[in-house]
Amino acid sequence: MPKLPGVNHLRAVKALEKAGFHIDRQGKHIFMSSGSLKVVVPRNNPVDAYTMAAIVRDAGMSIEQFKALL
């Protein structure tokens, strides 16, 4: 199990914005990018731990770095 608990999607978006990502578009999912990195955050509350860990990995961060931004 990843060391990351389920996170509210709005908290995840705010943390990614602190890391330099910006929102490209929104719908059932929130599409964000930073340079060539792209991540998709589903609008689930909470986003489960496995999905959140994959989003953090796609963002090029470690789980500890992401937790510090929350």
PQR file with spaces between the fields and no chain letter, atoms N, CA, C, O and H, PARSE charges and radii, in Angstrom:
ATOM       1  N    MET     1       0.842   -1.190    0.000 -0.4000 1.5000
ATOM       2  CA   MET     1       0.000    0.000    0.000 -0.0000 2.0000
ATOM       3  C    MET     1       0.882    1.246    0.000  0.5500 1.7000
ATOM       4  O    MET     1       1.840    1.317    0.769 -0.5500 1.4000
ATOM       5  N    PRO     2       0.581    2.215   -0.837 -0.5600 1.5000
ATOM       6  CA   PRO     2       1.366    3.448   -0.842  0.2800 2.0000
ATOM       7  C    PRO     2       1.263    4.163    0.507  0.5500 1.7000
ATOM       8  O    PRO     2       0.295    3.988    1.247 -0.5500 1.4000
ATOM       9  N    LYS     3       2.273    4.962    0.806 -0.4000 1.5000
ATOM      10  CA   LYS     3       2.289    5.689    2.068 -0.0000 2.0000
ATOM      11  C    LYS     3       1.508    6.995    1.971  0.5500 1.7000
ATOM      12  O    LYS     3       1.797    7.946    2.698 -0.5500 1.4000
ATOM      13  H    LYS     3       3.060    5.104    0.204  0.4000 1.0000
ATOM      14  N    LEU     4       0.541    7.046    1.099 -0.4000 1.5000
ATOM      15  CA   LEU     4      -0.231    8.262    0.874 -0.0000 2.0000
ATOM      16  C    LEU     4      -1.699    7.951    1.087  0.5500 1.7000
ATOM      17  O    LEU     4      -2.257    7.118    0.371 -0.5500 1.4000
ATOM      18  H    LEU     4       0.306    6.273    0.509  0.4000 1.0000
ATOM      19  N    PRO     5      -2.339    8.593    2.046 -0.5600 1.5000
ATOM      20  CA   PRO     5      -3.764    8.317    2.258  0.2800 2.0000
ATOM      21  C    PRO     5      -4.593    8.928    1.137  0.5500 1.7000
ATOM      22  O    PRO     5      -4.078    9.707    0.335 -0.5500 1.4000
ATOM      23  N    GLY     6      -5.869    8.579    1.078 -0.4000 1.5000
ATOM      24  CA   GLY     6      -6.752    9.207    0.110 -0.0000 2.0000
ATOM      25  C    GLY     6      -6.785   10.711    0.338  0.5500 1.7000
ATOM      26  O    GLY     6      -6.817   11.165    1.482 -0.5500 1.4000
ATOM      27  H    GLY     6      -6.287    7.945    1.729  0.4000 1.0000
ATOM      28  N    VAL     7      -6.776   11.480   -0.731 -0.4000 1.5000
ATOM      29  CA   VAL     7      -6.703   12.939   -0.645 -0.0000 2.0000
ATOM      30  C    VAL     7      -7.892   13.538   -1.385  0.5500 1.7000
ATOM      31  O    VAL     7      -8.275   13.050   -2.449 -0.5500 1.4000
ATOM      32  H    VAL     7      -6.750   11.111   -1.660  0.4000 1.0000
ATOM      33  N    ASN     8      -8.471   14.585   -0.829 -0.4000 1.5000
ATOM      34  CA   ASN     8      -9.526   15.326   -1.509 -0.0000 2.0000
ATOM      35  C    ASN     8      -8.955   15.887   -2.809  0.5500 1.7000
ATOM      36  O    ASN     8      -7.827   16.379   -2.821 -0.5500 1.4000
ATOM      37  H    ASN     8      -8.160   14.981    0.035  0.4000 1.0000
ATOM      38  N    HIS     9      -9.713   15.823   -3.901 -0.4000 1.5000
ATOM      39  CA   HIS     9      -9.176   16.253   -5.196 -0.0000 2.0000
ATOM      40  C    HIS     9      -8.821   17.737   -5.213  0.5500 1.7000
ATOM      41  O    HIS     9      -7.892   18.128   -5.920 -0.5500 1.4000
ATOM      42  H    HIS     9     -10.629   15.424   -3.892  0.4000 1.0000
ATOM      43  N    LEU    10      -9.525   18.570   -4.463 -0.4000 1.5000
ATOM      44  CA   LEU    10      -9.198   19.999   -4.433 -0.0000 2.0000
ATOM      45  C    LEU    10      -7.869   20.250   -3.723  0.5500 1.7000
ATOM      46  O    LEU    10      -7.096   21.113   -4.139 -0.5500 1.4000
ATOM      47  H    LEU    10     -10.280   18.252   -3.888  0.4000 1.0000
ATOM      48  N    ARG    11      -7.600   19.496   -2.651 -0.4000 1.5000
ATOM      49  CA   ARG    11      -6.299   19.621   -1.966 -0.0000 2.0000
ATOM      50  C    ARG    11      -5.170   19.165   -2.889  0.5500 1.7000
ATOM      51  O    ARG    11      -4.094   19.763   -2.903 -0.5500 1.4000
ATOM      52  H    ARG    11      -8.228   18.795   -2.313  0.4000 1.0000
ATOM      53  N    ALA    12      -5.419   18.104   -3.658 -0.4000 1.5000
ATOM      54  CA   ALA    12      -4.401   17.608   -4.582 -0.0000 2.0000
ATOM      55  C    ALA    12      -4.099   18.648   -5.661  0.5500 1.7000
ATOM      56  O    ALA    12      -2.939   18.865   -6.010 -0.5500 1.4000
ATOM      57  H    ALA    12      -6.293   17.618   -3.646  0.4000 1.0000
ATOM      58  N    VAL    13      -5.142   19.291   -6.188 -0.4000 1.5000
ATOM      59  CA   VAL    13      -4.945   20.313   -7.224 -0.0000 2.0000
ATOM      60  C    VAL    13      -4.154   21.487   -6.654  0.5500 1.7000
ATOM      61  O    VAL    13      -3.244   21.990   -7.313 -0.5500 1.4000
ATOM      62  H    VAL    13      -6.085   19.115   -5.905  0.4000 1.0000
ATOM      63  N    LYS    14      -4.482   21.928   -5.448 -0.4000 1.5000
ATOM      64  CA   LYS    14      -3.760   23.044   -4.833 -0.0000 2.0000
ATOM      65  C    LYS    14      -2.283   22.689   -4.602  0.5500 1.7000
ATOM      66  O    LYS    14      -1.401   23.521   -4.813 -0.5500 1.4000
ATOM      67  H    LYS    14      -5.221   21.519   -4.913  0.4000 1.0000
ATOM      68  N    ALA    15      -2.026   21.462   -4.171 -0.4000 1.5000
ATOM      69  CA   ALA    15      -0.643   21.028   -3.955 -0.0000 2.0000
ATOM      70  C    ALA    15       0.125   20.986   -5.272  0.5500 1.7000
ATOM      71  O    ALA    15       1.288   21.385   -5.325 -0.5500 1.4000
ATOM      72  H    ALA    15      -2.743   20.787   -4.000  0.4000 1.0000
ATOM      73  N    LEU    16      -0.517   20.507   -6.332 -0.4000 1.5000
ATOM      74  CA   LEU    16       0.150   20.480   -7.638 -0.0000 2.0000
ATOM      75  C    LEU    16       0.384   21.890   -8.164  0.5500 1.7000
ATOM      76  O    LEU    16       1.394   22.140   -8.822 -0.5500 1.4000
ATOM      77  H    LEU    16      -1.462   20.183   -6.289  0.4000 1.0000
ATOM      78  N    GLU    17      -0.531   22.816   -7.884 -0.4000 1.5000
ATOM      79  CA   GLU    17      -0.317   24.207   -8.286 -0.0000 2.0000
ATOM      80  C    GLU    17       0.882   24.804   -7.561  0.5500 1.7000
ATOM      81  O    GLU    17       1.634   25.578   -8.155 -0.5500 1.4000
ATOM      82  H    GLU    17      -1.351   22.613   -7.349  0.4000 1.0000
ATOM      83  N    LYS    18       1.077   24.459   -6.285 -0.4000 1.5000
ATOM      84  CA   LYS    18       2.256   24.920   -5.544 -0.0000 2.0000
ATOM      85  C    LYS    18       3.536   24.380   -6.174  0.5500 1.7000
ATOM      86  O    LYS    18       4.586   25.018   -6.107 -0.5500 1.4000
ATOM      87  H    LYS    18       0.466   23.830   -5.804  0.4000 1.0000
ATOM      88  N    ALA    19       3.438   23.195   -6.787 -0.4000 1.5000
ATOM      89  CA   ALA    19       4.599   22.564   -7.419 -0.0000 2.0000
ATOM      90  C    ALA    19       4.851   23.102   -8.822  0.5500 1.7000
ATOM      91  O    ALA    19       5.797   22.669   -9.479 -0.5500 1.4000
ATOM      92  H    ALA    19       2.585   22.677   -6.841  0.4000 1.0000
ATOM      93  N    GLY    20       4.025   24.040   -9.299 -0.4000 1.5000
ATOM      94  CA   GLY    20       4.262   24.652  -10.601 -0.0000 2.0000
ATOM      95  C    GLY    20       3.331   24.193  -11.703  0.5500 1.7000
ATOM      96  O    GLY    20       3.493   24.619  -12.847 -0.5500 1.4000
ATOM      97  H    GLY    20       3.256   24.392   -8.765  0.4000 1.0000
ATOM      98  N    PHE    21       2.370   23.350  -11.409 -0.4000 1.5000
ATOM      99  CA   PHE    21       1.409   22.910  -12.416 -0.0000 2.0000
ATOM     100  C    PHE    21       0.301   23.934  -12.542  0.5500 1.7000
ATOM     101  O    PHE    21       0.023   24.672  -11.597 -0.5500 1.4000
ATOM     102  H    PHE    21       2.238   23.004  -10.480  0.4000 1.0000
ATOM     103  N    HIS    22      -0.335   23.983  -13.703 -0.4000 1.5000
ATOM     104  CA   HIS    22      -1.504   24.842  -13.886 -0.0000 2.0000
ATOM     105  C    HIS    22      -2.607   24.040  -14.571  0.5500 1.7000
ATOM     106  O    HIS    22      -2.344   23.055  -15.261 -0.5500 1.4000
ATOM     107  H    HIS    22      -0.109   23.383  -14.471  0.4000 1.0000
ATOM     108  N    ILE    23      -3.839   24.482  -14.366 -0.4000 1.5000
ATOM     109  CA   ILE    23      -4.997   23.775  -14.908 -0.0000 2.0000
ATOM     110  C    ILE    23      -5.139   24.108  -16.386  0.5500 1.7000
ATOM     111  O    ILE    23      -5.195   25.278  -16.766 -0.5500 1.4000
ATOM     112  H    ILE    23      -4.052   25.283  -13.805  0.4000 1.0000
ATOM     113  N    ASP    24      -5.198   23.066  -17.220 -0.4000 1.5000
ATOM     114  CA   ASP    24      -5.416   23.252  -18.655 -0.0000 2.0000
ATOM     115  C    ASP    24      -6.901   23.256  -18.975  0.5500 1.7000
ATOM     116  O    ASP    24      -7.395   24.134  -19.682 -0.5500 1.4000
ATOM     117  H    ASP    24      -5.152   22.116  -16.912  0.4000 1.0000
ATOM     118  N    ARG    25      -7.608   22.259  -18.443 -0.4000 1.5000
ATOM     119  CA   ARG    25      -9.053   22.190  -18.667 -0.0000 2.0000
ATOM     120  C    ARG    25      -9.675   21.322  -17.596  0.5500 1.7000
ATOM     121  O    ARG    25      -8.994   20.556  -16.914 -0.5500 1.4000
ATOM     122  H    ARG    25      -7.207   21.545  -17.869  0.4000 1.0000
ATOM     123  N    GLN    26     -11.003   21.459  -17.461 -0.4000 1.5000
ATOM     124  CA   GLN    26     -11.720   20.723  -16.428 -0.0000 2.0000
ATOM     125  C    GLN    26     -12.984   20.110  -17.002  0.5500 1.7000
ATOM     126  O    GLN    26     -13.558   20.618  -17.965 -0.5500 1.4000
ATOM     127  H    GLN    26     -11.556   22.081  -18.016  0.4000 1.0000
ATOM     128  N    GLY    27     -13.396   19.043  -16.411 -0.4000 1.5000
ATOM     129  CA   GLY    27     -14.634   18.351  -16.750 -0.0000 2.0000
ATOM     130  C    GLY    27     -14.842   17.346  -15.628  0.5500 1.7000
ATOM     131  O    GLY    27     -14.849   17.713  -14.453 -0.5500 1.4000
ATOM     132  H    GLY    27     -12.930   18.630  -15.629  0.4000 1.0000
ATOM     133  N    LYS    28     -15.011   16.079  -15.986 -0.4000 1.5000
ATOM     134  CA   LYS    28     -15.072   15.041  -14.955 -0.0000 2.0000
ATOM     135  C    LYS    28     -13.703   14.807  -14.343  0.5500 1.7000
ATOM     136  O    LYS    28     -13.588   14.244  -13.254 -0.5500 1.4000
ATOM     137  H    LYS    28     -15.006   15.780  -16.941  0.4000 1.0000
ATOM     138  N    HIS    29     -12.667   15.241  -15.047 -0.4000 1.5000
ATOM     139  CA   HIS    29     -11.294   15.167  -14.565 -0.0000 2.0000
ATOM     140  C    HIS    29     -10.672   16.554  -14.717  0.5500 1.7000
ATOM     141  O    HIS    29     -11.132   17.368  -15.518 -0.5500 1.4000
ATOM     142  H    HIS    29     -12.760   15.698  -15.931  0.4000 1.0000
ATOM     143  N    ILE    30      -9.629   16.809  -13.945 -0.4000 1.5000
ATOM     144  CA   ILE    30      -8.901   18.076  -14.033 -0.0000 2.0000
ATOM     145  C    ILE    30      -7.563   17.773  -14.692  0.5500 1.7000
ATOM     146  O    ILE    30      -6.767   16.995  -14.167 -0.5500 1.4000
ATOM     147  H    ILE    30      -9.255   16.148  -13.295  0.4000 1.0000
ATOM     148  N    PHE    31      -7.319   18.387  -15.841 -0.4000 1.5000
ATOM     149  CA   PHE    31      -6.098   18.175  -16.600 -0.0000 2.0000
ATOM     150  C    PHE    31      -5.127   19.301  -16.262  0.5500 1.7000
ATOM     151  O    PHE    31      -5.457   20.479  -16.400 -0.5500 1.4000
ATOM     152  H    PHE    31      -7.965   19.019  -16.268  0.4000 1.0000
ATOM     153  N    MET    32      -3.924   18.927  -15.816 -0.4000 1.5000
ATOM     154  CA   MET    32      -2.925   19.907  -15.410 -0.0000 2.0000
ATOM     155  C    MET    32      -1.612   19.621  -16.117  0.5500 1.7000
ATOM     156  O    MET    32      -1.327   18.479  -16.477 -0.5500 1.4000
ATOM     157  H    MET    32      -3.656   17.970  -15.704  0.4000 1.0000
ATOM     158  N    SER    33      -0.806   20.673  -16.315 -0.4000 1.5000
ATOM     159  CA   SER    33       0.491   20.480  -16.947 -0.0000 2.0000
ATOM     160  C    SER    33       1.511   21.449  -16.362  0.5500 1.7000
ATOM     161  O    SER    33       1.174   22.491  -15.798 -0.5500 1.4000
ATOM     162  H    SER    33      -1.038   21.600  -16.023  0.4000 1.0000
ATOM     163  N    SER    34       2.758   21.062  -16.520 -0.4000 1.5000
ATOM     164  CA   SER    34       3.901   21.884  -16.146 -0.0000 2.0000
ATOM     165  C    SER    34       5.010   21.522  -17.112  0.5500 1.7000
ATOM     166  O    SER    34       5.679   20.501  -16.952 -0.5500 1.4000
ATOM     167  H    SER    34       3.032   20.216  -16.977  0.4000 1.0000
ATOM     168  N    GLY    35       5.201   22.363  -18.117 -0.4000 1.5000
ATOM     169  CA   GLY    35       6.182   22.035  -19.154 -0.0000 2.0000
ATOM     170  C    GLY    35       5.722   20.814  -19.919  0.5500 1.7000
ATOM     171  O    GLY    35       4.628   20.806  -20.483 -0.5500 1.4000
ATOM     172  H    GLY    35       4.658   23.192  -18.247  0.4000 1.0000
ATOM     173  N    SER    36       6.551   19.777  -19.943 -0.4000 1.5000
ATOM     174  CA   SER    36       6.192   18.560  -20.668 -0.0000 2.0000
ATOM     175  C    SER    36       5.481   17.539  -19.775  0.5500 1.7000
ATOM     176  O    SER    36       5.018   16.509  -20.265 -0.5500 1.4000
ATOM     177  H    SER    36       7.440   19.783  -19.485  0.4000 1.0000
ATOM     178  N    LEU    37       5.389   17.815  -18.470 -0.4000 1.5000
ATOM     179  CA   LEU    37       4.698   16.895  -17.560 -0.0000 2.0000
ATOM     180  C    LEU    37       3.209   17.171  -17.569  0.5500 1.7000
ATOM     181  O    LEU    37       2.781   18.324  -17.513 -0.5500 1.4000
ATOM     182  H    LEU    37       5.765   18.651  -18.072  0.4000 1.0000
ATOM     183  N    LYS    38       2.423   16.115  -17.641 -0.4000 1.5000
ATOM     184  CA   LYS    38       0.969   16.241  -17.626 -0.0000 2.0000
ATOM     185  C    LYS    38       0.395   15.255  -16.624  0.5500 1.7000
ATOM     186  O    LYS    38       0.840   14.110  -16.542 -0.5500 1.4000
ATOM     187  H    LYS    38       2.770   15.179  -17.687  0.4000 1.0000
ATOM     188  N    VAL    39      -0.600   15.707  -15.859 -0.4000 1.5000
ATOM     189  CA   VAL    39      -1.281   14.835  -14.908 -0.0000 2.0000
ATOM     190  C    VAL    39      -2.781   15.049  -15.032  0.5500 1.7000
ATOM     191  O    VAL    39      -3.241   16.110  -15.454 -0.5500 1.4000
ATOM     192  H    VAL    39      -0.961   16.637  -15.926  0.4000 1.0000
ATOM     193  N    VAL    40      -3.530   14.023  -14.659 -0.4000 1.5000
ATOM     194  CA   VAL    40      -4.992   14.072  -14.683 -0.0000 2.0000
ATOM     195  C    VAL    40      -5.481   13.696  -13.292  0.5500 1.7000
ATOM     196  O    VAL    40      -5.163   12.623  -12.779 -0.5500 1.4000
ATOM     197  H    VAL    40      -3.156   13.161  -14.316  0.4000 1.0000
ATOM     198  N    VAL    41      -6.265   14.598  -12.681 -0.4000 1.5000
ATOM     199  CA   VAL    41      -6.796   14.364  -11.339 -0.0000 2.0000
ATOM     200  C    VAL    41      -8.300   14.127  -11.462  0.5500 1.7000
ATOM     201  O    VAL    41      -9.021   15.014  -11.920 -0.5500 1.4000
ATOM     202  H    VAL    41      -6.524   15.469  -13.098  0.4000 1.0000
ATOM     203  N    PRO    42      -8.789   12.947  -11.062 -0.5600 1.5000
ATOM     204  CA   PRO    42     -10.236   12.706  -11.131  0.2800 2.0000
ATOM     205  C    PRO    42     -10.956   13.500  -10.043  0.5500 1.7000
ATOM     206  O    PRO    42     -10.378   13.803   -9.000 -0.5500 1.4000
ATOM     207  N    ARG    43     -12.210   13.829  -10.293 -0.4000 1.5000
ATOM     208  CA   ARG    43     -13.000   14.563   -9.297 -0.0000 2.0000
ATOM     209  C    ARG    43     -13.682   13.574   -8.354  0.5500 1.7000
ATOM     210  O    ARG    43     -14.909   13.513   -8.288 -0.5500 1.4000
ATOM     211  H    ARG    43     -12.680   13.583  -11.141  0.4000 1.0000
ATOM     212  N    ASN    44     -12.877   12.801   -7.627 -0.4000 1.5000
ATOM     213  CA   ASN    44     -13.386   11.862   -6.624 -0.0000 2.0000
ATOM     214  C    ASN    44     -13.018   12.397   -5.252  0.5500 1.7000
ATOM     215  O    ASN    44     -11.969   13.019   -5.085 -0.5500 1.4000
ATOM     216  H    ASN    44     -11.880   12.851   -7.680  0.4000 1.0000
ATOM     217  N    ASN    45     -13.864   12.160   -4.283 -0.4000 1.5000
ATOM     218  CA   ASN    45     -13.529   12.512   -2.909 -0.0000 2.0000
ATOM     219  C    ASN    45     -13.673   11.296   -2.046  0.5500 1.7000
ATOM     220  O    ASN    45     -14.788   10.797   -1.891 -0.5500 1.4000
ATOM     221  H    ASN    45     -14.716   11.655   -4.418  0.4000 1.0000
ATOM     222  N    PRO    46     -12.621   10.798   -1.481 -0.5600 1.5000
ATOM     223  CA   PRO    46     -11.242   11.157   -1.769  0.2800 2.0000
ATOM     224  C    PRO    46     -10.713   10.388   -2.987  0.5500 1.7000
ATOM     225  O    PRO    46     -11.268    9.361   -3.376 -0.5500 1.4000
ATOM     226  N    VAL    47      -9.636   10.905   -3.576 -0.4000 1.5000
ATOM     227  CA   VAL    47      -8.928   10.166   -4.625 -0.0000 2.0000
ATOM     228  C    VAL    47      -8.184    9.065   -3.891  0.5500 1.7000
ATOM     229  O    VAL    47      -7.424    9.351   -2.966 -0.5500 1.4000
ATOM     230  H    VAL    47      -9.185   11.740   -3.260  0.4000 1.0000
ATOM     231  N    ASP    48      -8.387    7.800   -4.286 -0.4000 1.5000
ATOM     232  CA   ASP    48      -7.807    6.695   -3.508 -0.0000 2.0000
ATOM     233  C    ASP    48      -6.278    6.712   -3.558  0.5500 1.7000
ATOM     234  O    ASP    48      -5.673    7.360   -4.411 -0.5500 1.4000
ATOM     235  H    ASP    48      -9.004    7.567   -5.037  0.4000 1.0000
ATOM     236  N    ALA    49      -5.680    5.989   -2.630 -0.4000 1.5000
ATOM     237  CA   ALA    49      -4.238    6.040   -2.420 -0.0000 2.0000
ATOM     238  C    ALA    49      -3.449    5.580   -3.644  0.5500 1.7000
ATOM     239  O    ALA    49      -2.427    6.183   -3.974 -0.5500 1.4000
ATOM     240  H    ALA    49      -6.171    5.462   -1.937  0.4000 1.0000
ATOM     241  N    TYR    50      -3.896    4.537   -4.315 -0.4000 1.5000
ATOM     242  CA   TYR    50      -3.154    4.036   -5.482 -0.0000 2.0000
ATOM     243  C    TYR    50      -3.200    5.030   -6.636  0.5500 1.7000
ATOM     244  O    TYR    50      -2.188    5.254   -7.299 -0.5500 1.4000
ATOM     245  H    TYR    50      -4.726    4.047   -4.047  0.4000 1.0000
ATOM     246  N    THR    51      -4.353    5.622   -6.880 -0.4000 1.5000
ATOM     247  CA   THR    51      -4.474    6.614   -7.952 -0.0000 2.0000
ATOM     248  C    THR    51      -3.637    7.842   -7.622  0.5500 1.7000
ATOM     249  O    THR    51      -2.953    8.380   -8.492 -0.5500 1.4000
ATOM     250  H    THR    51      -5.175    5.440   -6.341  0.4000 1.0000
ATOM     251  N    MET    52      -3.689    8.288   -6.369 -0.4000 1.5000
ATOM     252  CA   MET    52      -2.928    9.470   -5.962 -0.0000 2.0000
ATOM     253  C    MET    52      -1.432    9.216   -6.086  0.5500 1.7000
ATOM     254  O    MET    52      -0.690   10.106   -6.501 -0.5500 1.4000
ATOM     255  H    MET    52      -4.245    7.851   -5.662  0.4000 1.0000
ATOM     256  N    ALA    53      -0.981    8.023   -5.735 -0.4000 1.5000
ATOM     257  CA   ALA    53       0.438    7.679   -5.871 -0.0000 2.0000
ATOM     258  C    ALA    53       0.869    7.707   -7.337  0.5500 1.7000
ATOM     259  O    ALA    53       1.979    8.142   -7.645 -0.5500 1.4000
ATOM     260  H    ALA    53      -1.584    7.300   -5.398  0.4000 1.0000
ATOM     261  N    ALA    54       0.007    7.250   -8.239 -0.4000 1.5000
ATOM     262  CA   ALA    54       0.323    7.281   -9.672 -0.0000 2.0000
ATOM     263  C    ALA    54       0.382    8.720  -10.181  0.5500 1.7000
ATOM     264  O    ALA    54       1.238    9.047  -11.004 -0.5500 1.4000
ATOM     265  H    ALA    54      -0.894    6.897   -7.989  0.4000 1.0000
ATOM     266  N    ILE    55      -0.517    9.582   -9.703 -0.4000 1.5000
ATOM     267  CA   ILE    55      -0.510   10.989  -10.107 -0.0000 2.0000
ATOM     268  C    ILE    55       0.781   11.654   -9.644  0.5500 1.7000
ATOM     269  O    ILE    55       1.408   12.398  -10.398 -0.5500 1.4000
ATOM     270  H    ILE    55      -1.212    9.316   -9.035  0.4000 1.0000
ATOM     271  N    VAL    56       1.175   11.383   -8.402 -0.4000 1.5000
ATOM     272  CA   VAL    56       2.416   11.965   -7.869 -0.0000 2.0000
ATOM     273  C    VAL    56       3.611   11.486   -8.677  0.5500 1.7000
ATOM     274  O    VAL    56       4.505   12.276   -8.982 -0.5500 1.4000
ATOM     275  H    VAL    56       0.665   10.778   -7.790  0.4000 1.0000
ATOM     276  N    ARG    57       3.643   10.201   -9.029 -0.4000 1.5000
ATOM     277  CA   ARG    57       4.740    9.656   -9.842 -0.0000 2.0000
ATOM     278  C    ARG    57       4.777   10.327  -11.212  0.5500 1.7000
ATOM     279  O    ARG    57       5.852   10.671  -11.702 -0.5500 1.4000
ATOM     280  H    ARG    57       2.917    9.559   -8.781  0.4000 1.0000
ATOM     281  N    ASP    58       3.597   10.518  -11.842 -0.4000 1.5000
ATOM     282  CA   ASP    58       3.534   11.167  -13.149 -0.0000 2.0000
ATOM     283  C    ASP    58       3.982   12.624  -13.074  0.5500 1.7000
ATOM     284  O    ASP    58       4.487   13.175  -14.052 -0.5500 1.4000
ATOM     285  H    ASP    58       2.723   10.239  -11.443  0.4000 1.0000
ATOM     286  N    ALA    59       3.794   13.252  -11.899 -0.4000 1.5000
ATOM     287  CA   ALA    59       4.197   14.648  -11.714 -0.0000 2.0000
ATOM     288  C    ALA    59       5.704   14.767  -11.459  0.5500 1.7000
ATOM     289  O    ALA    59       6.229   15.878  -11.376 -0.5500 1.4000
ATOM     290  H    ALA    59       3.383   12.805  -11.104  0.4000 1.0000
ATOM     291  N    GLY    60       6.398   13.642  -11.337 -0.4000 1.5000
ATOM     292  CA   GLY    60       7.839   13.665  -11.144 -0.0000 2.0000
ATOM     293  C    GLY    60       8.254   13.983   -9.721  0.5500 1.7000
ATOM     294  O    GLY    60       9.357   14.479   -9.489 -0.5500 1.4000
ATOM     295  H    GLY    60       5.972   12.740  -11.404  0.4000 1.0000
ATOM     296  N    MET    61       7.376   13.701   -8.763 -0.4000 1.5000
ATOM     297  CA   MET    61       7.678   13.973   -7.360 -0.0000 2.0000
ATOM     298  C    MET    61       7.689   12.674   -6.574  0.5500 1.7000
ATOM     299  O    MET    61       7.172   11.650   -7.021 -0.5500 1.4000
ATOM     300  H    MET    61       6.481   13.298   -8.951  0.4000 1.0000
ATOM     301  N    SER    62       8.293   12.738   -5.389 -0.4000 1.5000
ATOM     302  CA   SER    62       8.186   11.617   -4.465 -0.0000 2.0000
ATOM     303  C    SER    62       6.963   11.857   -3.579  0.5500 1.7000
ATOM     304  O    SER    62       6.439   12.969   -3.513 -0.5500 1.4000
ATOM     305  H    SER    62       8.713   13.570   -5.026  0.4000 1.0000
ATOM     306  N    ILE    63       6.523   10.810   -2.911 -0.4000 1.5000
ATOM     307  CA   ILE    63       5.359   10.943   -2.032 -0.0000 2.0000
ATOM     308  C    ILE    63       5.663   11.915   -0.896  0.5500 1.7000
ATOM     309  O    ILE    63       4.784   12.668   -0.477 -0.5500 1.4000
ATOM     310  H    ILE    63       6.949    9.907   -2.965  0.4000 1.0000
ATOM     311  N    GLU    64       6.899   11.908   -0.393 -0.4000 1.5000
ATOM     312  CA   GLU    64       7.280   12.822    0.684 -0.0000 2.0000
ATOM     313  C    GLU    64       7.215   14.263    0.214  0.5500 1.7000
ATOM     314  O    GLU    64       6.750   15.130    0.955 -0.5500 1.4000
ATOM     315  H    GLU    64       7.613   11.297   -0.734  0.4000 1.0000
ATOM     316  N    GLN    65       7.677   14.542   -1.014 -0.4000 1.5000
ATOM     317  CA   GLN    65       7.606   15.906   -1.555 -0.0000 2.0000
ATOM     318  C    GLN    65       6.163   16.359   -1.687  0.5500 1.7000
ATOM     319  O    GLN    65       5.837   17.505   -1.378 -0.5500 1.4000
ATOM     320  H    GLN    65       8.054   13.838   -1.616  0.4000 1.0000
ATOM     321  N    PHE    66       5.294   15.459   -2.147 -0.4000 1.5000
ATOM     322  CA   PHE    66       3.875   15.805   -2.314 -0.0000 2.0000
ATOM     323  C    PHE    66       3.219   16.052   -0.961  0.5500 1.7000
ATOM     324  O    PHE    66       2.441   16.994   -0.810 -0.5500 1.4000
ATOM     325  H    PHE    66       5.558   14.528   -2.398  0.4000 1.0000
ATOM     326  N    LYS    67       3.531   15.209    0.023 -0.4000 1.5000
ATOM     327  CA   LYS    67       2.948   15.397    1.359 -0.0000 2.0000
ATOM     328  C    LYS    67       3.342   16.745    1.941  0.5500 1.7000
ATOM     329  O    LYS    67       2.547   17.379    2.636 -0.5500 1.4000
ATOM     330  H    LYS    67       4.163   14.444   -0.100  0.4000 1.0000
ATOM     331  N    ALA    68       4.567   17.189    1.662 -0.4000 1.5000
ATOM     332  CA   ALA    68       5.017   18.493    2.179 -0.0000 2.0000
ATOM     333  C    ALA    68       4.207   19.633    1.557  0.5500 1.7000
ATOM     334  O    ALA    68       4.038   20.677    2.188 -0.5500 1.4000
ATOM     335  H    ALA    68       5.213   16.675    1.098  0.4000 1.0000
ATOM     336  N    LEU    69       3.706   19.453    0.342 -0.4000 1.5000
ATOM     337  CA   LEU    69       2.919   20.497   -0.328 -0.0000 2.0000
ATOM     338  C    LEU    69       1.467   20.521    0.141  0.5500 1.7000
ATOM     339  O    LEU    69       0.777   21.527   -0.024 -0.5500 1.4000
ATOM     340  H    LEU    69       3.843   18.605   -0.170  0.4000 1.0000
ATOM     341  N    LEU    70       0.996   19.402    0.732 -0.4000 1.5000
ATOM     342  CA   LEU    70      -0.379   19.370    1.230 -0.0000 2.0000
ATOM     343  C    LEU    70      -0.448   20.249    2.416  0.5500 1.7000
ATOM     344  O    LEU    70      -1.512   20.389    3.019 -0.5500 1.4000
ATOM     345  H    LEU    70       1.557   18.585    0.866  0.4000 1.0000
